Amino acid sequence: MPGLFSKVQEFLRSPQGRKYTDQAKRYASDPKNREKAQGMLNKFRGKGGQGGGHR
């Protein structure tokens, strides 16, 4: 799906995309938020997380 990825790249280069990128960087710089995000990623990847393992 090269079309999808090129659209995502185009969006990230736009002013609105840069705004969201900056917000995400600020959010990720907070250790509590980083821990929350890591837990969510682990849950979606199937590595457990808290209360995970539903299949």
URDA-V979659 format. One record per pair of residues at least 12 apart in sequence whose ideal C-beta (glycine too) atoms are under 7 Angstrom apart, sorted by the first residue. I is the first residue (numbers start at 1). J is the second residue. D is the distance in whole Angstrom. If there is no record, write none. Layout:
i = {I I}
j = {J J}
d = {D D}
//
This chain:
none
//
